[in-house]
Amino acid sequence: MGVAIRITNLTKRYGDVIAVDNQNLHVYEGEFLSLLGPSGCGKTTLLRCIAGLEEPEVGKIVIGEHVVFSSEEGINVPAGKRKVGMVFQSYALWPHMNVYENVGFGLQNDKLPKTEIRKRVDVVLQDLAMDGLGDRYPSELSGGQQQRVALARLLATKPAVFLMDEPLSNLDARLRLDMRSEVKRLHYDSGATTVYVTHDQTEALTMASRVAVMRKGRIVQVDEPREIYVRPGNLFVAEFVGMPRVNLIPGEALPGDDGTLLEFGPFRQTIDAALPKKRFVAAIRPEDIDLSFKPGLGKVEFRVYAVLATGPELFADLRSGDTVVVVRLASNVRLEMDQTVWVSIQPGMLNLYEIESGSLLSAWKSEVSETAGEL
């Protein structure tokens, strides 16, 4: 069973660079939390501070009931005594040890009896479909097999906390997809609290129970994957999360007869409340735009600029004047280059952000009730 992790006012610097900037985070007992962000945002540094591989300048880290770091109290528990397991991006396998020796290394350090070590190693190798490979060396294994050995080494010690630093980034796309399922199942079966670092938004959204998005050493939003995607807390999260990219259209809010009129690009929508800022950026996901081959009330004329088929779906790049939108469609929709189409935004699927700060103004629900016509 996992334990909670509480991080309070944590700061880590490298010279003049602030890698983690006075951050607070509570990882709940047994949850799978992903630290997501671009390279250099501080996610790996934060993970290494939890593991005890980096010493922060300021702050406090509590794992379970134990304070493992406190700048005020002068506490800094060594990494080997924090009772956490870690999987690195590079796998970090001993090249001169075979699979059995690599997996049992931590158990030997804990001075377990040889029979107990053998039993645990056999069990985890079998669970990871690696039985029969115990006598092989890392150089004789594929990338996926090496990753499984690294996971087996972690599981064998039965830690209450799993720390994973981009463990799948060195695998090819197909194997990475398979290993996501394996890691998620391992978390479910073990019940261990898991903190998983990745720059891959698909990994974060599909694997984690909560996602903490980081930027420039700060956590800018922590929420469930669905909320991160549907209601990004700021423009950075809206732009960083989502493939294809979110549609961003600047606009203005004007007084209307029935409320506030929003004008953004060629779109016009009315909301029944005042907007705190006149100027805004509207964010719309590609799948929240309906497309029709016929004009109608609330529909805006666009021209097809490009069609990108992926197999199960297609993305259409549409243009109207200076406004460009990307639409996600089913694979059976047939579009031609330069074809005229009409689009409308699904009610309730419009997020508005302040231009200067990028903060979420609100998620407004349109009063327009009709939807786009049949394709």
N, C-alpha and C positions, 0 to 999 in steps of 0.2 A: 504494500500500500504506500502511496506517495505521501509527501509532506509538503506543507506550504513554504513558499519562499517570499520573504518580505525585504524589499530594497527601499532604503530611505535616504533621500538627499545625497545620492551617490555622484561623485565627481572623479573623473580620471583624466589626467593630462599627460601628453607627451611633449615636453618642452612648452612651446607657445600654443600648441594645438590642444583644444579641449575635446577629447574623444567621447566622453560621457559628461553631460552638463547638468549637474544637480537634479538627478532623476529619481522618481519614485515609481515602484512597481510592486504589485501583489500578485504572485502566481499561486493560484488556489491548489489545494491538495488534490492530486491525481489528475489535474488538467493537462492538456496539450497546448502550450502557448508557443506561438511562432513569433520570432523577432524578424520583421520584414523591413527591407530598405535597400537603397542603392549602395554601391561600394563606398566605403569611407564614412558611413553614417554613424558608426559606433556600436553596431549590433554584436559583432564578434568580441569587441572589447568588453561589453557588458557581460557577455556569456563567460569570458575568461575571468572576470572579477568574481562572478558567482562560484566558479570552479576553484578559485584561489591561485590561478596562474598569473594574475595581474593584481597589484596592490593599489587600490584607489588612494587618492589624497584625502578625501572627505567622504563621510557617510557611514551607513550601517547596513549589514546584510545578515539576515536571520534565516537559517534553514531548519524547518521544524521548530523545535524549542531551543535551538542552540545558536547563539550569536557567533558567527564565524568571522565577521569583520566589524570593527567599530573604531573609527578614528578617535572618538572621544574617550573610549575606555582603553585604547591601546591594544585591542585584540586583533589578531590576524592568524587564524587557524591555517596551518599548512594544507595544501591541496590534498595530500594523501590521507588527511584525517577528517575531511569534510563529508565523507561517505556519499559521494556522488560519482556517477559513471559518465565518461565523456567519449564521444566518437568524433574524430577529427576529419577534416576534408581530405587529408592525405592518407587516411586509414591508420598510419603510424604503427605498422606491424614490424616486429623484429625479423629482419631478413634471414638471420641465422637460426631461427626457431621454426619448427614445423607448426601446423595448425593447432595440434593439441597443446603444445608448449605456449603458443601465443594466447590461446583462449584461457589457459589455466594460470597465466602469469600473475594476475591479481590475486588469485586464490593461494598461490604459493607465498606471496608477500604477507597474506593474512595467516600464514602458517597452518592451513587446514591439512588434515591427514591426506595422504596420497590417494586412498580409496575414495574419500569424499570428493577430492578434486576430479578424479577420473569419472565419477558418477555424474557430477554436475556438467562437466565438459561433454560427456556423451549425450546428456539430455538436451543441452542447448544446440549442439550440432545436429541432432536429429530434428529438433523443432525448426531449424533453419534449412533443412534439406541438405546438410553438409556431412551427414554420416558417411563414412568410407573415405573421407579426404583428410583424416587426422594426421597422416604421415607426410602430407605434401608441404612444401615450403611456399611462401608467398609468391616467389617468382614462377611457380608452376600453376598458379591460379589465375583465372580471368578477373577482370575488374569487379564484376558482380560478386564473385566468390570471395575476393579480398574484403569487399564491403561487408559481406555476411560474417566473415571471421571477426571483423571489428565489432559488429553488433553482438556476436556470440560472446566475445570477451567482456563486453559491458553486461550482458544478461547473466553471465556466470557468477558475478559478484553480488547479484541481487540488490543493487542500490535502490534507495527510495527516490532518487532524482536522476533522470537521464538528461545529459547536456549534449546537444548535437550541433556541430558547426559545419553547415553545408555538406552533409555527408554524402549526398548523391550527385554533387555537381560534376564529378569526374566520369560519370557513367553516360552511356549513349541514351538517346531519348526513349527508346523502347524499354530498356532495362531500368531506367529511372522511374518510369511509370509503374513497372512491376514492384520495384523496391518501395515506392510510396505506400502501396498496399501492405507490404511486409512490415514496414515501420509502424504504420497505423495499427496493425493487428498486434504487434509486439507491445505497443503502449496499452492497448485495450486489455490484453491478457495479463500484463504485469501490474497494471494500476499505478505505475510509477508517475510521478510528476515529471513532465517533459518540457524542456525549453529548447526550441529548434530554431537555429539561425538559417536564414535563406534570403537570397535576393530574387528568388523565383516566386512571383505572386501566385502562380498556379499551385505550387507546393504548399504555400502558406494557406491558401483558401480551401484547398481540398483536404488537408491533413489536420489543421489546428482546430481546437474548440474556441480559442480566442487568438486574435492577431494584434500585435503591438507594432505599429508602423513607426519607424525611426527616420529622422532627418537631422543631419548636422549635430549629432550627439544628443538629440532630444526625442522623446516619445511624443508623437503628435496626435496619435489616436490609438486607443485600445478598445476592441469590441469584437463581437462575434463576426465570423467571415461574411455572413449575409449583410450585416449592417455596414461593415467596411466597404462593401461593394455598392450597396444600394444607397446608403446615406453617408458618403465620405464627409469627415468632419471639416475638411478644408480643401482648397484647390490642389495642394500637393498630393494628397491621398487620392483625390478624384482622378488626377492625371497619371499617377504612378500605378494604380490598380485598375486593371481592365485591359483586355485584348480582344478586339482592336481598341484603340484609344477612345476615351470619352469625347463626346462632341462638346466643345466650349464655344459659346457665342456671346459676345458682349451685348449689353442692352441697357435700356432705361425704363424706369417706372414712372408712369404719368397718371394723373387723376382721371378716372373714368366715370361714366354714368352709374355703373353698378359696382364700383369698387376701384381697384387699381389696375390700370392697363399696363401690361408688360410688352414692350417692343424689343425684340432681339432678332437681328437679321431680318428675314422676310416673315417671321412668325409674330403673331399677335395673340396674347392670351390675357384673360381677366381673372384676377383673384379677389376674394371678398375681404381683404384686410390691407392695411397700409404697410408699405415696405420701409424699413428704417433707413435705407439708403436709396438715392435716386439711380445711381449707376451700379450695375451688377454684371456678373458673368453667369449665364445659364449653362448648366451641365446636363447633358442627356446621353444615356447609354445607347449604343447602336441598336440593341434589341427593343428599345422603348420608343422607336420611331416606326409608325405604320406606313406602308407604301401601297399606293393604288394606281391603277392604270386609267382611272377616270377622275375628273375634277369633282369637287363637292364642298359642302360647308365645312370650314375649318381646315381645308387642305391647301397646301402651298405647292406651286409648280416648281419642279427641279428638272435638271438635265443629267442623264447618266454620264459620268466622266470616265469611270473605269469599273469593271466587274472582276472580282477576285474569288474564284471558286476554290474551296478547300476540300471538297468531297462531301462531308455531311452537311455543310452549309456554305453560304457564299456571302461576301461582303461587297456592298456597292458603294462607290464613291460618287456622291451626288453634289451638284453645284447649282447655286442660284445667285447670280451677281457675285459678290465677294464672299458669300457664305458657302462653306464646304461642310457636308455632313457625311458620316459613314453609317450605313444601315446594315444590320445583320438579318439575313433572310434564309429561308429554307432552301435546300439544294435544288428543289424542283421548280423554283421560280426562274423564269426565262427573261433575261434583260439583254438589250442591245446597246452598244455604245451610242451616245448622243440621243438616246430615246428620251422622250418626255414622260415624266411620272409626277405623281402628286403625293405629298407626304403630310402626316400630322403626328403630333406628339401624344402619346398615350396619357390619359388623365392621371394625375398623381405621380408622374414620373419625371418631375422637373425639380432640380436642386439649384438654388441661387446662392452665389458667393459674392462677397465684397471684393471689389477689384484691388484695392490697396493692400489689404491684409491677407486676402485669400480665405478668410473665415466664412463659415456657413451662415448665411443670413436666415434662411429657413428652407424647408422643403414644402413647397406650396402645391395644393391640389387644384387643378384647373376646374373651372365651372363648366367647361365645354363637356357635354355628356356624350355626343356622338363619336363614333370611332370611324376609322377609315373603311371604305367600301371593300368588297371582296376583290381579290386579285383576279 
